[in-house]
């Protein structure tokens, strides 16, 4: 899960950081940009996932605009949101690794953030009371290794970044 969530009675093992990108329709003026500023999202029709989804919360934190300009639409699944983007209803924020799931890719444009790309930290979470902490640590290491071997666009969590 994304580790920005409030994790009560659980412990989190950080695994990797995942860059976020702006998904647009293929013909959108932002398609192909590599210098988008989060403040520019305020001027775009924003499509979000339902309340309680961590990607929704991360998107709202990124653009800080919910109070003044609510999203254009809210959907239950990422698939629905991406289809709405393809049809020109607005833009959304997705993890860069999710781009591989979009078909046909010719319907979409990608805009990347300039300077430092926003990231979300992913990790494995388990109950604090579990006696299998070492097993979970091994599982987190295995998942991190598989993600790296799959050449997904992620950054390793360093000891200083995990603190």
Secondary structure, DSSP 8 states (H G I E B T S, - for coil): -BTTS--TTEEEEEEEEEEEEEEEETT-TTTT-S-B-GGGGGGS-BEEE-TT-HHHHHHHHHH--TTTS--SEEESSHHHHHHHHHTTS-BEEEEGGGGGG-SSGGGEEEE-BSSS--EEEEEEEEETT-S-HHHHHHHHHHHHHHHHHTT-SEEE--HHHH-
